Amino acid sequence: NYGVDISTFVDGVPDLDPFFRPMSGKRVVIEAAARRLLSDSVFTRDLAYGVNLKKFVQARMTPVQVARLKSVISGQLMQDERIKSVTSNVKLEQETLKISIEVEADDGPFDLTLLISDAKTELVNDFV
């Protein structure tokens, strides 16, 4: 059980659910993880919380920098006690940063995919 929360993604785009519908199950963890990867720590009381991956869309990253970013992603997500392990892949495709993440939680694995460009951020997941 991952508790209950209000969705902060509408049709995959970061936005508060206007009807404040509760969500539960793995979606709670998926959205919490996505928020953590799209947030600057300066907007929270916990300075260790969050990394804004939007900052890396226009970056020309070396393989070492990509590896470092993958480590940052893992470090951020492992701060959530519901997450047991993280494996991530980072690709820049046609000016869109594609972050594919495999997460292991108490009740098994799930995937989290973020597509981030200058124009749009999208959480691409099947929440079934």
N, CA, C and O atoms as CSV, one atom per row, in Angstrom:
chain,resi,resn,atom,element,x,y,z
A,1,ASN,N,N,0.831,-1.177,0.000
A,1,ASN,CA,C,0.000,0.000,0.000
A,1,ASN,C,C,0.881,1.247,0.000
A,1,ASN,O,O,1.760,1.404,0.848
A,2,TYR,N,N,0.631,2.122,-0.957
A,2,TYR,CA,C,1.438,3.336,-1.095
A,2,TYR,C,C,0.693,4.588,-0.641
A,2,TYR,O,O,1.160,5.706,-0.856
A,3,GLY,N,N,-0.443,4.401,-0.025
A,3,GLY,CA,C,-1.209,5.538,0.444
A,3,GLY,C,C,-2.078,6.130,-0.651
A,3,GLY,O,O,-2.270,5.532,-1.710
A,4,VAL,N,N,-2.597,7.311,-0.375
A,4,VAL,CA,C,-3.484,8.015,-1.290
A,4,VAL,C,C,-2.943,9.421,-1.470
A,4,VAL,O,O,-2.425,10.022,-0.529
A,5,ASP,N,N,-3.065,9.943,-2.685
A,5,ASP,CA,C,-2.598,11.289,-2.985
A,5,ASP,C,C,-3.510,11.875,-4.059
A,5,ASP,O,O,-4.365,11.173,-4.600
A,6,ILE,N,N,-3.333,13.142,-4.366
A,6,ILE,CA,C,-4.046,13.808,-5.445
A,6,ILE,C,C,-3.086,13.883,-6.629
A,6,ILE,O,O,-1.919,14.238,-6.463
A,7,SER,N,N,-3.569,13.553,-7.811
A,7,SER,CA,C,-2.718,13.541,-8.993
A,7,SER,C,C,-2.198,14.927,-9.334
A,7,SER,O,O,-2.923,15.918,-9.241
A,8,THR,N,N,-0.950,14.984,-9.725
A,8,THR,CA,C,-0.337,16.223,-10.185
A,8,THR,C,C,0.084,16.105,-11.647
A,8,THR,O,O,0.931,16.860,-12.124
A,9,PHE,N,N,-0.518,15.149,-12.351
A,9,PHE,CA,C,-0.306,14.995,-13.791
A,9,PHE,C,C,-1.669,14.765,-14.436
A,9,PHE,O,O,-2.390,13.841,-14.058
A,10,VAL,N,N,-2.023,15.600,-15.405
A,10,VAL,CA,C,-3.272,15.468,-16.137
A,10,VAL,C,C,-2.917,15.105,-17.571
A,10,VAL,O,O,-2.258,15.876,-18.268
A,11,ASP,N,N,-3.353,13.937,-18.007
A,11,ASP,CA,C,-3.012,13.420,-19.341
A,11,ASP,C,C,-1.498,13.427,-19.567
A,11,ASP,O,O,-1.026,13.718,-20.666
A,12,GLY,N,N,-0.753,13.106,-18.523
A,12,GLY,CA,C,0.698,13.005,-18.618
A,12,GLY,C,C,1.449,14.305,-18.447
A,12,GLY,O,O,2.676,14.291,-18.341
A,13,VAL,N,N,0.754,15.428,-18.416
A,13,VAL,CA,C,1.390,16.734,-18.312
A,13,VAL,C,C,1.299,17.219,-16.861
A,13,VAL,O,O,0.250,17.086,-16.231
A,14,PRO,N,N,2.398,17.783,-16.324
A,14,PRO,CA,C,2.356,18.259,-14.936
A,14,PRO,C,C,1.279,19.326,-14.736
A,14,PRO,O,O,1.351,20.419,-15.299
A,15,ASP,N,N,0.299,18.989,-13.937
A,15,ASP,CA,C,-0.789,19.905,-13.616
A,15,ASP,C,C,-1.620,19.253,-12.517
A,15,ASP,O,O,-1.771,18.031,-12.500
A,16,LEU,N,N,-2.143,20.025,-11.629
A,16,LEU,CA,C,-2.971,19.500,-10.551
A,16,LEU,C,C,-4.321,19.066,-11.113
A,16,LEU,O,O,-4.944,19.799,-11.880
A,17,ASP,N,N,-4.762,17.889,-10.736
A,17,ASP,CA,C,-6.071,17.392,-11.154
A,17,ASP,C,C,-7.125,18.400,-10.705
A,17,ASP,O,O,-7.273,18.631,-9.505
A,18,PRO,N,N,-7.862,19.006,-11.637
A,18,PRO,CA,C,-8.824,20.043,-11.260
A,18,PRO,C,C,-9.990,19.518,-10.423
A,18,PRO,O,O,-10.684,20.297,-9.771
A,19,PHE,N,N,-10.208,18.203,-10.438
A,19,PHE,CA,C,-11.292,17.622,-9.657
A,19,PHE,C,C,-10.786,17.013,-8.346
A,19,PHE,O,O,-11.570,16.456,-7.577
A,20,PHE,N,N,-9.479,17.119,-8.090
A,20,PHE,CA,C,-8.855,16.613,-6.865
A,20,PHE,C,C,-9.220,15.155,-6.601
A,20,PHE,O,O,-9.474,14.765,-5.461
A,21,ARG,N,N,-9.243,14.349,-7.673
A,21,ARG,CA,C,-9.553,12.932,-7.524
A,21,ARG,C,C,-8.394,12.227,-6.822
A,21,ARG,O,O,-7.232,12.456,-7.161
A,22,PRO,N,N,-8.699,11.382,-5.856
A,22,PRO,CA,C,-7.628,10.632,-5.178
A,22,PRO,C,C,-7.086,9.536,-6.084
A,22,PRO,O,O,-7.812,8.975,-6.906
A,23,MET,N,N,-5.821,9.246,-5.924
A,23,MET,CA,C,-5.190,8.140,-6.636
A,23,MET,C,C,-4.525,7.252,-5.595
A,23,MET,O,O,-4.229,7.691,-4.484
A,24,SER,N,N,-4.294,5.998,-5.969
A,24,SER,CA,C,-3.652,5.057,-5.060
A,24,SER,C,C,-2.833,4.068,-5.877
A,24,SER,O,O,-2.769,4.168,-7.102
A,25,GLY,N,N,-2.209,3.117,-5.197
A,25,GLY,CA,C,-1.403,2.109,-5.881
A,25,GLY,C,C,-0.073,2.668,-6.368
A,25,GLY,O,O,0.422,3.673,-5.857
A,26,LYS,N,N,0.493,2.000,-7.362
A,26,LYS,CA,C,1.813,2.386,-7.880
A,26,LYS,C,C,1.830,3.799,-8.446
A,26,LYS,O,O,2.873,4.455,-8.462
A,27,ARG,N,N,0.683,4.264,-8.908
A,27,ARG,CA,C,0.638,5.615,-9.474
A,27,ARG,C,C,1.100,6.659,-8.458
A,27,ARG,O,O,1.713,7.656,-8.840
A,28,VAL,N,N,0.820,6.452,-7.189
A,28,VAL,CA,C,1.262,7.384,-6.144
A,28,VAL,C,C,2.786,7.502,-6.165
A,28,VAL,O,O,3.331,8.604,-6.100
A,29,VAL,N,N,3.465,6.364,-6.255
A,29,VAL,CA,C,4.934,6.364,-6.261
A,29,VAL,C,C,5.466,6.919,-7.574
A,29,VAL,O,O,6.439,7.672,-7.575
A,30,ILE,N,N,4.840,6.559,-8.693
A,30,ILE,CA,C,5.287,7.049,-10.006
A,30,ILE,C,C,5.212,8.566,-10.060
A,30,ILE,O,O,6.166,9.221,-10.481
A,31,GLU,N,N,4.092,9.127,-9.641
A,31,GLU,CA,C,3.957,10.581,-9.682
A,31,GLU,C,C,4.882,11.268,-8.680
A,31,GLU,O,O,5.424,12.333,-8.972
A,32,ALA,N,N,5.065,10.677,-7.517
A,32,ALA,CA,C,5.990,11.254,-6.531
A,32,ALA,C,C,7.404,11.274,-7.093
A,32,ALA,O,O,8.131,12.253,-6.925
A,33,ALA,N,N,7.791,10.196,-7.759
A,33,ALA,CA,C,9.126,10.124,-8.368
A,33,ALA,C,C,9.266,11.163,-9.475
A,33,ALA,O,O,10.284,11.851,-9.557
A,34,ALA,N,N,8.256,11.277,-10.318
A,34,ALA,CA,C,8.310,12.267,-11.403
A,34,ALA,C,C,8.398,13.689,-10.849
A,34,ALA,O,O,9.171,14.502,-11.356
A,35,ARG,N,N,7.614,13.995,-9.815
A,35,ARG,CA,C,7.686,15.336,-9.208
A,35,ARG,C,C,9.080,15.616,-8.675
A,35,ARG,O,O,9.593,16.725,-8.820
A,36,ARG,N,N,9.691,14.619,-8.062
A,36,ARG,CA,C,11.032,14.779,-7.495
A,36,ARG,C,C,12.046,15.110,-8.593
A,36,ARG,O,O,13.007,15.843,-8.354
A,37,LEU,N,N,11.830,14.568,-9.798
A,37,LEU,CA,C,12.766,14.780,-10.901
A,37,LEU,C,C,12.465,16.040,-11.706
A,37,LEU,O,O,13.209,16.383,-12.624
A,38,LEU,N,N,11.391,16.720,-11.369
A,38,LEU,CA,C,11.023,17.944,-12.087
A,38,LEU,C,C,10.968,19.144,-11.158
A,38,LEU,O,O,10.414,20.182,-11.522
A,39,SER,N,N,11.535,19.017,-9.963
A,39,SER,CA,C,11.444,20.066,-8.949
A,39,SER,C,C,12.815,20.571,-8.549
A,39,SER,O,O,13.773,19.807,-8.432
A,40,ASP,N,N,12.884,21.859,-8.344
A,40,ASP,CA,C,14.091,22.452,-7.770
A,40,ASP,C,C,13.992,22.388,-6.261
A,40,ASP,O,O,12.931,22.642,-5.689
A,41,SER,N,N,15.096,22.048,-5.616
A,41,SER,CA,C,15.080,21.949,-4.159
A,41,SER,C,C,14.838,23.294,-3.492
A,41,SER,O,O,14.449,23.334,-2.325
A,42,VAL,N,N,15.056,24.392,-4.199
A,42,VAL,CA,C,14.856,25.716,-3.586
A,42,VAL,C,C,13.387,25.984,-3.269
A,42,VAL,O,O,13.076,26.911,-2.522
A,43,PHE,N,N,12.476,25.174,-3.834
A,43,PHE,CA,C,11.055,25.369,-3.586
A,43,PHE,C,C,10.518,24.478,-2.472
A,43,PHE,O,O,9.311,24.444,-2.232
A,44,THR,N,N,11.401,23.761,-1.793
A,44,THR,CA,C,10.975,22.894,-0.709
A,44,THR,C,C,11.778,23.223,0.547
A,44,THR,O,O,12.777,23.941,0.490
A,45,ARG,N,N,11.339,22.702,1.650
A,45,ARG,CA,C,12.089,22.894,2.897
A,45,ARG,C,C,13.287,21.965,2.969
A,45,ARG,O,O,14.236,22.224,3.709
A,46,ASP,N,N,13.247,20.881,2.200
A,46,ASP,CA,C,14.323,19.897,2.196
A,46,ASP,C,C,15.252,20.192,1.023
A,46,ASP,O,O,14.900,19.923,-0.126
A,47,LEU,N,N,16.421,20.735,1.296
A,47,LEU,CA,C,17.340,21.124,0.225
A,47,LEU,C,C,17.915,19.936,-0.535
A,47,LEU,O,O,18.503,20.114,-1.602
A,48,ALA,N,N,17.753,18.718,-0.001
A,48,ALA,CA,C,18.216,17.527,-0.711
A,48,ALA,C,C,17.144,16.991,-1.655
A,48,ALA,O,O,17.398,16.058,-2.416
A,49,TYR,N,N,15.939,17.581,-1.610
A,49,TYR,CA,C,14.824,17.092,-2.418
A,49,TYR,C,C,14.863,17.702,-3.808
A,49,TYR,O,O,14.914,18.921,-3.971
A,50,GLY,N,N,14.837,16.842,-4.791
A,50,GLY,CA,C,14.572,17.267,-6.155
A,50,GLY,C,C,15.765,17.670,-6.987
A,50,GLY,O,O,16.786,18.160,-6.505
A,51,VAL,N,N,15.567,17.430,-8.279
A,51,VAL,CA,C,16.483,17.894,-9.314
A,51,VAL,C,C,15.614,18.232,-10.516
A,51,VAL,O,O,14.763,17.437,-10.915
A,52,ASN,N,N,15.823,19.388,-11.083
A,52,ASN,CA,C,15.009,19.801,-12.218
A,52,ASN,C,C,15.675,19.327,-13.509
A,52,ASN,O,O,16.593,19.970,-14.017
A,53,LEU,N,N,15.202,18.199,-14.030
A,53,LEU,CA,C,15.812,17.631,-15.235
A,53,LEU,C,C,15.605,18.503,-16.469
A,53,LEU,O,O,16.276,18.309,-17.483
A,54,LYS,N,N,14.687,19.454,-16.393
A,54,LYS,CA,C,14.474,20.364,-17.520
A,54,LYS,C,C,15.736,21.164,-17.830
A,54,LYS,O,O,15.925,21.614,-18.960
A,55,LYS,N,N,16.584,21.339,-16.847
A,55,LYS,CA,C,17.827,22.095,-17.031
A,55,LYS,C,C,18.803,21.397,-17.985
A,55,LYS,O,O,19.726,22.028,-18.502
A,56,PHE,N,N,18.598,20.092,-18.217
A,56,PHE,CA,C,19.536,19.325,-19.012
A,56,PHE,C,C,19.096,19.139,-20.458
A,56,PHE,O,O,19.792,18.475,-21.226
A,57,VAL,N,N,17.960,19.707,-20.849
A,57,VAL,CA,C,17.437,19.502,-22.204
A,57,VAL,C,C,18.406,20.038,-23.250
A,57,VAL,O,O,18.668,19.361,-24.244
A,58,GLN,N,N,18.928,21.208,-23.053
A,58,GLN,CA,C,19.825,21.822,-24.043
A,58,GLN,C,C,21.308,21.518,-23.796
A,58,GLN,O,O,22.172,22.001,-24.528
A,59,ALA,N,N,21.592,20.732,-22.785
A,59,ALA,CA,C,22.989,20.430,-22.452
A,59,ALA,C,C,23.572,19.429,-23.449
A,59,ALA,O,O,22.909,18.471,-23.849
A,60,ARG,N,N,24.770,19.659,-23.825
A,60,ARG,CA,C,25.507,18.697,-24.648
A,60,ARG,C,C,26.359,17.884,-23.679
A,60,ARG,O,O,27.460,18.286,-23.304
A,61,MET,N,N,25.828,16.743,-23.288
A,61,MET,CA,C,26.462,15.963,-22.233
A,61,MET,C,C,27.434,14.938,-22.788
A,61,MET,O,O,27.166,14.273,-23.789
A,62,THR,N,N,28.562,14.829,-22.116
A,62,THR,CA,C,29.532,13.790,-22.421
A,62,THR,C,C,29.046,12.488,-21.783
A,62,THR,O,O,28.152,12.520,-20.937
A,63,PRO,N,N,29.611,11.353,-22.167
A,63,PRO,CA,C,29.231,10.097,-21.513
A,63,PRO,C,C,29.424,10.126,-19.992
A,63,PRO,O,O,28.645,9.520,-19.257
A,64,VAL,N,N,30.439,10.815,-19.530
A,64,VAL,CA,C,30.673,10.925,-18.088
A,64,VAL,C,C,29.552,11.735,-17.440
A,64,VAL,O,O,29.088,11.381,-16.356
A,65,GLN,N,N,29.112,12.810,-18.080
A,65,GLN,CA,C,28.033,13.623,-17.545
A,65,GLN,C,C,26.699,12.866,-17.545
A,65,GLN,O,O,25.891,13.019,-16.628
A,66,VAL,N,N,26.475,12.043,-18.586
A,66,VAL,CA,C,25.266,11.215,-18.627
A,66,VAL,C,C,25.282,10.234,-17.462
A,66,VAL,O,O,24.266,10.042,-16.793
A,67,ALA,N,N,26.428,9.615,-17.219
A,67,ALA,CA,C,26.551,8.674,-16.097
A,67,ALA,C,C,26.305,9.389,-14.772
A,67,ALA,O,O,25.659,8.841,-13.879
A,68,ARG,N,N,26.811,10.594,-14.645
A,68,ARG,CA,C,26.605,11.375,-13.422
A,68,ARG,C,C,25.123,11.727,-13.248
A,68,ARG,O,O,24.599,11.678,-12.136
A,69,LEU,N,N,24.452,12.080,-14.349
A,69,LEU,CA,C,23.034,12.398,-14.280
A,69,LEU,C,C,22.222,11.168,-13.872
A,69,LEU,O,O,21.283,11.276,-13.083
A,70,LYS,N,N,22.579,10.011,-14.403
A,70,LYS,CA,C,21.907,8.772,-14.008
A,70,LYS,C,C,22.085,8.514,-12.517
A,70,LYS,O,O,21.164,8.043,-11.850
A,71,SER,N,N,23.262,8.821,-11.999
A,71,SER,CA,C,23.525,8.668,-10.572
A,71,SER,C,C,22.684,9.647,-9.746
A,71,SER,O,O,22.175,9.290,-8.683
A,72,VAL,N,N,22.545,10.861,-10.231
A,72,VAL,CA,C,21.721,11.863,-9.543
A,72,VAL,C,C,20.262,11.403,-9.512
A,72,VAL,O,O,19.593,11.523,-8.486
A,73,ILE,N,N,19.772,10.878,-10.636
A,73,ILE,CA,C,18.398,10.376,-10.704
A,73,ILE,C,C,18.203,9.259,-9.678
A,73,ILE,O,O,17.241,9.274,-8.910
A,74,SER,N,N,19.111,8.304,-9.672
A,74,SER,CA,C,19.008,7.196,-8.717
A,74,SER,C,C,19.051,7.698,-7.282
A,74,SER,O,O,18.264,7.260,-6.443
A,75,GLY,N,N,19.959,8.606,-7.003
A,75,GLY,CA,C,20.086,9.159,-5.656
A,75,GLY,C,C,18.825,9.859,-5.205
A,75,GLY,O,O,18.411,9.721,-4.054
A,76,GLN,N,N,18.212,10.609,-6.102
A,76,GLN,CA,C,16.960,11.289,-5.751
A,76,GLN,C,C,15.850,10.290,-5.461
A,76,GLN,O,O,15.158,10.406,-4.449
A,77,LEU,N,N,15.677,9.314,-6.337
A,77,LEU,CA,C,14.566,8.384,-6.175
A,77,LEU,C,C,14.761,7.447,-4.993
A,77,LEU,O,O,13.783,7.022,-4.379
A,78,MET,N,N,15.999,7.120,-4.664
A,78,MET,CA,C,16.252,6.236,-3.533
A,78,MET,C,C,15.966,6.917,-2.194
A,78,MET,O,O,15.934,6.248,-1.161
A,79,GLN,N,N,15.756,8.234,-2.193
A,79,GLN,CA,C,15.372,8.926,-0.962
A,79,GLN,C,C,13.939,8.600,-0.552
A,79,GLN,O,O,13.550,8.820,0.595
A,80,ASP,N,N,13.161,8.077,-1.489
A,80,ASP,CA,C,11.786,7.666,-1.194
A,80,ASP,C,C,11.835,6.251,-0.632
A,80,ASP,O,O,12.276,5.330,-1.320
A,81,GLU,N,N,11.390,6.065,0.605
A,81,GLU,CA,C,11.502,4.765,1.279
A,81,GLU,C,C,10.674,3.675,0.607
A,81,GLU,O,O,10.875,2.492,0.885
A,82,ARG,N,N,9.761,4.045,-0.257
A,82,ARG,CA,C,8.954,3.050,-0.978
A,82,ARG,C,C,9.708,2.422,-2.144
A,82,ARG,O,O,9.291,1.396,-2.682
A,83,ILE,N,N,10.812,3.040,-2.529
A,83,ILE,CA,C,11.606,2.574,-3.674
A,83,ILE,C,C,12.824,1.813,-3.167
A,83,ILE,O,O,13.580,2.307,-2.331
A,84,LYS,N,N,13.001,0.593,-3.692
A,84,LYS,CA,C,14.091,-0.283,-3.246
A,84,LYS,C,C,15.310,-0.231,-4.162
A,84,LYS,O,O,16.438,-0.340,-3.683
A,85,SER,N,N,15.107,-0.067,-5.472
A,85,SER,CA,C,16.221,0.053,-6.409
A,85,SER,C,C,15.775,0.817,-7.648
A,85,SER,O,O,14.586,0.890,-7.959
A,86,VAL,N,N,16.754,1.385,-8.349
A,86,VAL,CA,C,16.483,2.215,-9.521
A,86,VAL,C,C,17.531,1.931,-10.592
A,86,VAL,O,O,18.725,1.861,-10.301
A,87,THR,N,N,17.080,1.769,-11.823
A,87,THR,CA,C,17.967,1.700,-12.984
A,87,THR,C,C,17.434,2.707,-13.994
A,87,THR,O,O,16.248,2.691,-14.321
A,88,SER,N,N,18.300,3.580,-14.485
A,88,SER,CA,C,17.807,4.608,-15.404
A,88,SER,C,C,18.621,4.630,-16.694
A,88,SER,O,O,19.769,4.189,-16.747
A,89,ASN,N,N,17.979,5.161,-17.723
A,89,ASN,CA,C,18.608,5.360,-19.015
A,89,ASN,C,C,18.285,6.783,-19.452
A,89,ASN,O,O,17.141,7.224,-19.337
A,90,VAL,N,N,19.282,7.500,-19.951
A,90,VAL,CA,C,19.123,8.890,-20.356
A,90,VAL,C,C,19.526,9.020,-21.817
A,90,VAL,O,O,20.628,8.631,-22.203
A,91,LYS,N,N,18.619,9.575,-22.633
A,91,LYS,CA,C,18.911,9.801,-24.056
A,91,LYS,C,C,18.409,11.177,-24.450
A,91,LYS,O,O,17.374,11.636,-23.969
A,92,LEU,N,N,19.152,11.827,-25.327
A,92,LEU,CA,C,18.695,13.075,-25.917
A,92,LEU,C,C,18.366,12.766,-27.367
A,92,LEU,O,O,19.252,12.477,-28.171
A,93,GLU,N,N,17.060,12.832,-27.695
A,93,GLU,CA,C,16.590,12.509,-29.039
A,93,GLU,C,C,15.834,13.705,-29.596
A,93,GLU,O,O,14.786,14.073,-29.066
A,94,GLN,N,N,16.349,14.318,-30.659
A,94,GLN,CA,C,15.691,15.446,-31.322
A,94,GLN,C,C,15.259,16.513,-30.326
A,94,GLN,O,O,14.098,16.921,-30.301
A,95,GLU,N,N,16.192,16.954,-29.516
A,95,GLU,CA,C,15.992,18.011,-28.523
A,95,GLU,C,C,14.948,17.663,-27.457
A,95,GLU,O,O,14.360,18.547,-26.833
A,96,THR,N,N,14.731,16.365,-27.263
A,96,THR,CA,C,13.880,15.875,-26.180
A,96,THR,C,C,14.706,14.934,-25.325
A,96,THR,O,O,15.304,13.981,-25.826
A,97,LEU,N,N,14.733,15.205,-24.052
A,97,LEU,CA,C,15.427,14.353,-23.099
A,97,LEU,C,C,14.477,13.227,-22.716
A,97,LEU,O,O,13.394,13.476,-22.187
A,98,LYS,N,N,14.881,11.989,-22.983
A,98,LYS,CA,C,14.054,10.830,-22.637
A,98,LYS,C,C,14.708,10.128,-21.458
A,98,LYS,O,O,15.829,9.629,-21.554
A,99,ILE,N,N,13.983,10.102,-20.344
A,99,ILE,CA,C,14.457,9.455,-19.131
A,99,ILE,C,C,13.599,8.210,-18.917
A,99,ILE,O,O,12.406,8.316,-18.629
A,100,SER,N,N,14.201,7.041,-19.056
A,100,SER,CA,C,13.503,5.772,-18.829
A,100,SER,C,C,14.046,5.175,-17.549
A,100,SER,O,O,15.254,4.998,-17.397
A,101,ILE,N,N,13.147,4.864,-16.627
A,101,ILE,CA,C,13.563,4.412,-15.301
A,101,ILE,C,C,12.820,3.136,-14.937
A,101,ILE,O,O,11.602,3.046,-15.086
A,102,GLU,N,N,13.565,2.161,-14.461
A,102,GLU,CA,C,12.978,0.951,-13.905
A,102,GLU,C,C,13.110,1.052,-12.390
A,102,GLU,O,O,14.207,1.227,-11.860
A,103,VAL,N,N,11.986,0.940,-11.708
A,103,VAL,CA,C,11.943,1.072,-10.258
A,103,VAL,C,C,11.491,-0.247,-9.655
A,103,VAL,O,O,10.542,-0.867,-10.135
A,104,GLU,N,N,12.166,-0.666,-8.613
A,104,GLU,CA,C,11.740,-1.843,-7.848
A,104,GLU,C,C,11.157,-1.344,-6.537
A,104,GLU,O,O,11.810,-0.630,-5.777
A,105,ALA,N,N,9.911,-1.737,-6.289
A,105,ALA,CA,C,9.235,-1.367,-5.051
A,105,ALA,C,C,8.853,-2.640,-4.306
A,105,ALA,O,O,9.127,-3.745,-4.776
A,106,ASP,N,N,8.226,-2.487,-3.154
A,106,ASP,CA,C,7.861,-3.641,-2.326
A,106,ASP,C,C,7.048,-4.683,-3.075
A,106,ASP,O,O,7.258,-5.882,-2.891
A,107,ASP,N,N,6.131,-4.244,-3.909
A,107,ASP,CA,C,5.263,-5.203,-4.596
A,107,ASP,C,C,5.682,-5.464,-6.043
A,107,ASP,O,O,4.873,-5.913,-6.855
A,108,GLY,N,N,6.935,-5.185,-6.363
A,108,GLY,CA,C,7.443,-5.514,-7.690
A,108,GLY,C,C,7.906,-4.296,-8.475
A,108,GLY,O,O,7.898,-3.169,-7.980
A,109,PRO,N,N,8.308,-4.554,-9.707
A,109,PRO,CA,C,8.884,-3.479,-10.533
A,109,PRO,C,C,7.810,-2.668,-11.266
A,109,PRO,O,O,6.688,-3.129,-11.480
A,110,PHE,N,N,8.190,-1.463,-11.636
A,110,PHE,CA,C,7.384,-0.664,-12.552
A,110,PHE,C,C,8.300,0.293,-13.288
A,110,PHE,O,O,9.423,0.558,-12.860
A,111,ASP,N,N,7.804,0.804,-14.398
A,111,ASP,CA,C,8.572,1.711,-15.244
A,111,ASP,C,C,8.042,3.127,-15.116
A,111,ASP,O,O,6.859,3.356,-14.864
A,112,LEU,N,N,8.947,4.059,-15.296
A,112,LEU,CA,C,8.638,5.483,-15.279
A,112,LEU,C,C,9.367,6.094,-16.462
A,112,LEU,O,O,10.584,5.946,-16.574
A,113,THR,N,N,8.650,6.778,-17.351
A,113,THR,CA,C,9.280,7.418,-18.497
A,113,THR,C,C,8.872,8.878,-18.544
A,113,THR,O,O,7.687,9.212,-18.510
A,114,LEU,N,N,9.879,9.746,-18.622
A,114,LEU,CA,C,9.658,11.180,-18.759
A,114,LEU,C,C,10.220,11.644,-20.092
A,114,LEU,O,O,11.340,11.285,-20.457
A,115,LEU,N,N,9.445,12.442,-20.821
A,115,LEU,CA,C,9.904,13.102,-22.044
A,115,LEU,C,C,9.920,14.591,-21.743
A,115,LEU,O,O,8.891,15.181,-21.412
A,116,ILE,N,N,11.105,15.193,-21.860
A,116,ILE,CA,C,11.269,16.587,-21.467
A,116,ILE,C,C,11.880,17.361,-22.625
A,116,ILE,O,O,12.955,17.015,-23.115
A,117,SER,N,N,11.193,18.405,-23.058
A,117,SER,CA,C,11.734,19.309,-24.077
A,117,SER,C,C,11.535,20.733,-23.578
A,117,SER,O,O,10.955,20.949,-22.514
A,118,ASP,N,N,12.017,21.702,-24.350
A,118,ASP,CA,C,11.797,23.090,-23.957
A,118,ASP,C,C,10.310,23.428,-23.943
A,118,ASP,O,O,9.859,24.242,-23.137
A,119,ALA,N,N,9.552,22.799,-24.836
A,119,ALA,CA,C,8.136,23.136,-24.979
A,119,ALA,C,C,7.218,22.345,-24.061
A,119,ALA,O,O,6.146,22.830,-23.700
A,120,LYS,N,N,7.617,21.136,-23.677
A,120,LYS,CA,C,6.668,20.263,-22.964
A,120,LYS,C,C,7.391,19.262,-22.094
A,120,LYS,O,O,8.490,18.811,-22.416
A,121,THR,N,N,6.755,18.920,-20.983
A,121,THR,CA,C,7.195,17.831,-20.131
A,121,THR,C,C,6.043,16.844,-20.052
A,121,THR,O,O,4.895,17.233,-19.836
A,122,GLU,N,N,6.358,15.548,-20.230
A,122,GLU,CA,C,5.300,14.548,-20.245
A,122,GLU,C,C,5.726,13.292,-19.487
A,122,GLU,O,O,6.835,12.787,-19.662
A,123,LEU,N,N,4.835,12.811,-18.657
A,123,LEU,CA,C,4.989,11.537,-17.974
A,123,LEU,C,C,4.258,10.514,-18.822
A,123,LEU,O,O,3.040,10.585,-18.986
A,124,VAL,N,N,5.019,9.547,-19.368
A,124,VAL,CA,C,4.451,8.551,-20.269
A,124,VAL,C,C,4.402,7.230,-19.527
A,124,VAL,O,O,5.391,6.498,-19.483
A,125,ASN,N,N,3.249,6.924,-18.943
A,125,ASN,CA,C,3.093,5.695,-18.171
A,125,ASN,C,C,1.692,5.147,-18.310
A,125,ASN,O,O,0.728,5.893,-18.489
A,126,ASP,N,N,1.593,3.840,-18.226
A,126,ASP,CA,C,0.296,3.188,-18.183
A,126,ASP,C,C,-0.002,2.968,-16.702
A,126,ASP,O,O,0.690,2.195,-16.039
A,127,PHE,N,N,-1.017,3.637,-16.183
A,127,PHE,CA,C,-1.301,3.605,-14.751
A,127,PHE,C,C,-2.249,2.484,-14.347
A,127,PHE,O,O,-2.787,2.498,-13.240
A,128,VAL,N,N,-2.455,1.532,-15.217
A,128,VAL,CA,C,-3.373,0.422,-14.906
A,128,VAL,C,C,-2.772,-0.434,-13.814
A,128,VAL,O,O,-3.379,-1.422,-13.401
